[in-house]
Amino acid sequence: MKEGQLRVAVVQAAPILFDKLSSLTQIASWTKDAAAKGAKLVVFPEVFISGYPRGLTFGTRVGSRSTEGRQDWARYWESAIDIPGEDTAILGEIAREAGVYLVIGVVERDQEFSRGTLFNSILYMGPDGSVLGKHRKLVPTGAERLLWGQGDGSTLTVIDTPFGRIGGLICWENYMPLARMAMYAKGIDILITPTADARDTWQATLQHIGCEGRCFVISSNQFVTKESYPVDLACYGDISQDSDILSRGGSAIVGPLGGYVTGPLFDQEGMIIADLDLSLVTQSRFDFDATGHYSRPDVFQLIVNNQKQDILRTI
């Protein structure tokens, strides 16, 4: 591989829903395979630990929740992880043995207050096995709001690596113009966008962000079938009339001028491998730099509250 290049692996798969062991086993297997192919950055989809519960209602209607739905949510809570914790130690060992940066979508339990809140998070593990950081989704989308709490500006995380600055926004956070601008202002070179959106419009979003941010965009989605859902879920009947393929994927990598490096991958489980030439990031900013010569700070200003929001300070 040439100097200044980075080999990336993007995993498009799904664990058994609510099954943490399935998630960890798959992460170990896919990461080992990616490392054997020379990858130094391995990316997994949104909430890969322990799955995106597409189609499930958790017994919810406007104005009421069912006992059975609460039981399913408690099962979801049990399959979540603490950051840091025993599960991040396992993930750290996977990253260390493979010698890779590992970026994984996870369901994270709140450890600081009630432990009754979950977050949709990105977890960053270093090749030395350490937890490098995390990002909590700022606004869960639609019915996701009943599952996950809102993150704050303290986890708009960007990681310095030997090959450039990496960070991420989750799924529809990437439709938030100011969130994107905040990441651009942090000097992002590679924006990672774990998602559950398999529509064609998501592909247009990836290309727009690559062109707007003059950065590489790495999007990892799950390929999900009904077989990955435990049939003993109280809400399993919610998906009984759905097609066997619940998410067709669409993982892709886009370059800093908006063109595809590779992808999208649809209708199958798999792994995308690509070599990124990081010098293209600098080249692309010759005529457009969103936070540099094209920013006009005399006209526009962005204020970001990056302070951790401590509930105990608000009561």
C-alpha positions as CSV (number, residue, x, y, z in Angstrom):
1,M,0.0,0.0,0.0
2,K,1.3,3.5,-0.9
3,E,2.2,6.0,1.8
4,G,-0.7,8.1,2.8
5,Q,-3.2,5.4,2.0
6,L,-5.6,3.7,4.5
7,R,-7.3,0.4,4.0
8,V,-10.8,0.4,5.4
9,A,-13.2,-2.4,6.0
10,V,-17.0,-1.7,6.2
11,V,-19.1,-4.6,7.6
12,Q,-22.7,-5.0,6.4
13,A,-24.2,-7.7,8.7
14,A,-26.6,-8.1,11.6
15,P,-26.4,-10.0,14.9
16,I,-29.2,-11.9,16.5
17,L,-31.4,-9.1,17.9
18,F,-31.0,-8.5,21.7
19,D,-28.2,-11.1,21.8
20,K,-24.9,-9.5,22.9
21,L,-22.9,-12.7,22.5
22,S,-24.0,-12.9,18.9
23,S,-22.8,-9.3,18.4
24,L,-19.5,-9.8,20.0
25,T,-18.9,-13.1,18.2
26,Q,-19.6,-11.5,14.8
27,I,-17.4,-8.5,15.6
28,A,-14.5,-10.8,16.5
29,S,-14.9,-12.8,13.3
30,W,-15.4,-9.9,10.9
31,T,-12.6,-7.9,12.4
32,K,-10.2,-10.9,12.2
33,D,-11.1,-11.3,8.5
34,A,-10.7,-7.5,7.8
35,A,-7.3,-7.5,9.5
36,A,-6.2,-10.5,7.4
37,K,-7.0,-8.4,4.3
38,G,-4.9,-5.5,5.5
39,A,-7.5,-3.2,6.9
40,K,-6.5,-0.7,9.6
41,L,-9.9,0.8,10.2
42,V,-13.0,-1.5,10.6
43,V,-16.5,0.0,10.8
44,F,-19.7,-1.7,12.0
45,P,-23.3,-0.5,11.5
46,E,-25.6,1.5,13.8
47,V,-26.3,-0.2,17.1
48,F,-24.6,-3.5,16.0
49,I,-24.6,-4.3,19.7
50,S,-27.2,-5.6,20.1
51,G,-29.2,-4.8,17.0
52,Y,-31.6,-2.3,15.5
53,P,-35.2,-3.4,16.4
54,R,-36.7,-2.4,13.1
55,G,-40.5,-3.0,12.9
56,L,-41.0,-3.6,16.7
57,T,-43.6,-1.4,18.5
58,F,-42.7,-2.4,22.1
59,G,-46.4,-2.5,22.7
60,T,-46.6,1.3,22.3
61,R,-49.6,3.4,21.2
62,V,-50.0,7.1,21.7
63,G,-51.1,7.3,25.3
64,S,-50.3,3.8,26.4
65,R,-47.5,1.1,26.7
66,S,-48.1,-2.6,27.3
67,T,-46.6,-4.9,29.9
68,E,-45.3,-7.1,27.2
69,G,-43.6,-4.2,25.5
70,R,-41.9,-3.2,28.7
71,Q,-40.6,-6.7,29.0
72,D,-39.1,-6.6,25.5
73,W,-37.5,-3.2,26.3
74,A,-36.0,-4.7,29.5
75,R,-34.5,-7.4,27.4
76,Y,-33.1,-4.8,25.1
77,W,-31.6,-3.0,28.1
78,E,-30.0,-6.2,29.3
79,S,-28.3,-6.6,25.9
80,A,-26.8,-3.1,26.0
81,I,-23.3,-2.3,27.1
82,D,-21.5,0.0,29.6
83,I,-18.8,2.4,28.3
84,P,-16.3,1.5,29.8
85,G,-17.1,-1.9,31.1
86,E,-16.6,-5.7,30.7
87,D,-17.8,-5.6,27.1
88,T,-15.5,-2.8,26.0
89,A,-12.6,-4.8,27.5
90,I,-13.6,-7.7,25.2
91,L,-13.8,-5.3,22.2
92,G,-10.5,-3.8,23.2
93,E,-8.9,-7.2,23.0
94,I,-10.4,-7.8,19.6
95,A,-9.0,-4.5,18.3
96,R,-5.6,-5.1,19.9
97,E,-5.2,-8.6,18.5
98,A,-6.2,-7.3,15.0
99,G,-4.1,-4.1,15.3
100,V,-7.0,-2.0,14.0
101,Y,-9.1,1.0,14.9
102,L,-12.6,-0.4,15.6
103,V,-15.7,1.8,15.2
104,I,-18.9,0.2,16.3
105,G,-22.5,1.3,16.7
106,V,-23.7,0.2,20.2
107,V,-26.7,0.6,22.5
108,E,-25.1,2.2,25.6
109,R,-26.5,2.1,29.1
110,D,-26.4,5.3,31.2
111,Q,-24.0,4.6,34.1
112,E,-24.1,8.0,35.8
113,F,-27.7,8.5,36.9
114,S,-30.7,6.2,36.9
115,R,-29.2,3.5,34.6
116,G,-32.7,3.5,33.1
117,T,-31.8,5.4,29.9
118,L,-30.2,3.9,26.8
119,F,-28.3,5.8,24.1
120,N,-27.6,5.1,20.5
121,S,-23.8,5.5,20.4
122,I,-20.7,5.2,18.3
123,L,-17.8,3.5,20.2
124,Y,-14.2,4.1,19.1
125,M,-11.6,1.5,20.1
126,G,-7.8,1.9,19.4
127,P,-5.4,-0.6,18.1
128,D,-3.9,-0.8,21.6
129,G,-7.2,-1.9,22.9
130,S,-8.2,1.3,24.6
131,V,-11.5,3.2,24.5
132,L,-10.7,6.3,22.5
133,G,-14.1,7.9,22.8
134,K,-17.8,7.7,22.0
135,H,-20.6,9.7,20.4
136,R,-24.2,9.7,21.5
137,K,-26.9,10.3,18.9
138,L,-28.2,13.8,19.5
139,V,-31.8,13.2,18.3
140,P,-33.2,9.7,18.0
141,T,-35.5,9.6,15.0
142,G,-39.3,9.1,15.1
143,A,-40.2,6.1,17.3
144,E,-36.5,5.7,18.3
145,R,-37.2,8.5,20.8
146,L,-39.0,6.0,23.1
147,L,-35.9,3.7,23.1
148,W,-33.0,6.1,23.4
149,G,-32.2,9.3,25.2
150,Q,-30.7,12.4,23.6
151,G,-26.9,12.9,23.6
152,D,-25.2,16.3,24.1
153,G,-22.4,18.3,22.6
154,S,-19.8,16.8,24.8
155,T,-19.6,13.7,22.6
156,L,-19.1,15.3,19.2
157,T,-16.0,13.3,19.2
158,V,-13.1,13.4,16.7
159,I,-10.2,11.1,17.1
160,D,-6.6,12.0,15.9
161,T,-5.0,9.0,14.1
162,P,-1.8,8.6,12.1
163,F,-3.9,8.7,8.9
164,G,-6.1,11.7,9.7
165,R,-9.0,12.8,12.0
166,I,-12.0,10.5,12.2
167,G,-15.4,11.0,13.8
168,G,-19.0,10.2,13.2
169,L,-22.6,11.2,13.1
170,I,-25.4,8.5,13.3
171,C,-27.9,8.1,10.6
172,W,-30.3,11.1,10.4
173,E,-28.0,13.3,12.5
174,N,-26.3,13.7,9.1
175,Y,-29.4,15.7,8.0
176,M,-28.7,18.3,10.8
177,P,-26.7,21.0,9.0
178,L,-25.3,22.5,12.1
179,A,-24.1,19.0,13.4
180,R,-22.3,18.5,10.1
181,M,-20.7,22.0,10.4
182,A,-19.6,21.2,13.9
183,M,-17.8,18.1,12.7
184,Y,-16.2,20.0,9.7
185,A,-15.0,22.7,12.2
186,K,-13.2,19.9,14.1
187,G,-11.1,19.2,11.0
188,I,-12.7,15.9,10.1
189,D,-10.9,13.9,7.3
190,I,-13.1,10.8,7.6
191,L,-16.7,11.0,8.6
192,I,-18.2,7.7,9.7
193,T,-22.0,7.4,9.3
194,P,-23.5,4.2,10.8
195,T,-27.1,4.0,9.6
196,A,-30.3,2.1,9.5
197,D,-31.5,3.9,6.3
198,A,-31.5,1.7,3.2
199,R,-33.3,4.1,0.9
200,D,-31.8,5.6,-2.3
201,T,-32.1,9.1,-0.8
202,W,-29.5,8.1,1.8
203,Q,-27.0,7.5,-1.0
204,A,-27.6,11.1,-2.2
205,T,-26.9,12.3,1.4
206,L,-23.5,10.5,1.5
207,Q,-22.5,12.0,-1.8
208,H,-23.6,15.5,-0.7
209,I,-21.7,15.3,2.6
210,G,-18.5,14.1,0.8
211,C,-18.7,17.0,-1.5
212,E,-19.7,19.5,1.1
213,G,-17.3,18.5,3.8
214,R,-14.4,17.6,1.4
215,C,-13.9,14.4,3.4
216,F,-14.2,10.7,3.0
217,V,-17.6,9.4,4.1
218,I,-17.9,5.8,5.4
219,S,-21.4,4.5,5.8
220,S,-22.2,1.1,7.3
221,N,-25.7,-0.4,7.3
222,Q,-27.1,-3.7,8.5
223,F,-28.4,-6.4,6.2
224,V,-31.2,-7.8,8.3
225,T,-33.6,-10.7,7.8
226,K,-36.4,-12.1,10.0
227,E,-34.1,-14.9,10.9
228,S,-32.1,-12.6,13.2
229,Y,-35.2,-11.9,15.4
230,P,-35.9,-14.2,18.4
231,V,-39.3,-15.7,17.9
232,D,-40.0,-15.5,21.6
233,L,-40.2,-11.7,21.7
234,A,-43.5,-10.6,23.0
235,C,-43.7,-8.1,20.0
236,Y,-42.5,-10.6,17.4
237,G,-45.9,-10.4,15.7
238,D,-45.2,-6.8,14.8
239,I,-43.1,-8.0,11.8
240,S,-45.2,-11.1,10.9
241,Q,-46.5,-9.4,7.7
242,D,-43.2,-7.8,6.7
243,S,-40.9,-9.2,4.0
244,D,-38.1,-11.6,4.9
245,I,-35.5,-8.9,4.2
246,L,-36.1,-6.1,6.7
247,S,-33.1,-4.0,5.7
248,R,-31.3,-4.3,2.4
249,G,-28.1,-2.6,3.4
250,G,-26.5,0.0,1.2
251,S,-23.1,0.4,2.8
252,A,-20.8,2.6,0.8
253,I,-17.7,4.7,0.8
254,V,-17.7,8.2,-0.8
255,G,-14.7,10.3,-1.6
256,P,-14.1,14.0,-0.8
257,L,-15.4,15.2,-4.2
258,G,-18.7,13.3,-3.8
259,G,-18.0,10.3,-6.0
260,Y,-18.2,6.7,-4.9
261,V,-15.0,4.9,-3.8
262,T,-17.0,1.7,-3.6
263,G,-20.6,0.7,-3.1
264,P,-23.4,0.7,-2.4
265,L,-23.7,-2.9,-1.4
266,F,-27.4,-4.0,-1.4
267,D,-29.3,-7.2,-0.7
268,Q,-26.6,-9.2,0.9
269,E,-24.3,-9.6,3.9
270,G,-20.8,-8.7,3.2
271,M,-17.7,-6.5,3.7
272,I,-16.5,-3.6,1.6
273,I,-12.7,-3.2,1.4
274,A,-11.2,0.0,0.0
275,D,-7.9,1.9,0.0
276,L,-8.4,5.6,0.7
277,D,-5.8,8.1,-0.5
278,L,-5.9,10.7,2.2
279,S,-4.0,13.2,0.0
280,L,-7.3,13.7,-1.9
281,V,-8.8,15.4,1.1
282,T,-6.2,18.2,0.8
283,Q,-6.6,18.3,-2.9
284,S,-10.4,18.6,-2.7
285,R,-10.2,21.7,-0.5
286,F,-8.4,23.7,-3.2
287,D,-11.6,25.3,-4.4
288,F,-14.0,24.7,-1.4
289,D,-13.2,24.5,2.3
290,A,-16.4,24.7,4.4
291,T,-14.6,26.0,7.5
292,G,-11.8,27.8,5.7
293,H,-11.7,30.1,2.7
294,Y,-15.4,29.4,1.9
295,S,-16.8,29.9,5.4
296,R,-17.4,33.7,5.7
297,P,-17.2,33.9,9.5
298,D,-17.9,37.7,9.2
299,V,-21.4,36.7,8.1
300,F,-22.1,33.4,9.7
301,Q,-21.1,32.0,13.1
302,L,-21.7,28.6,14.7
303,I,-21.9,28.3,18.5
304,V,-21.6,24.7,19.9
305,N,-22.2,23.9,23.5
306,N,-19.7,21.1,24.1
307,Q,-20.4,20.9,27.8
308,K,-21.6,17.7,29.4
309,Q,-25.2,18.2,30.5
310,D,-25.4,17.1,34.2
311,I,-28.9,16.6,35.3
312,L,-28.0,17.3,38.9
313,R,-27.1,20.8,37.9
314,T,-30.6,21.5,36.6
315,I,-32.7,20.6,39.6
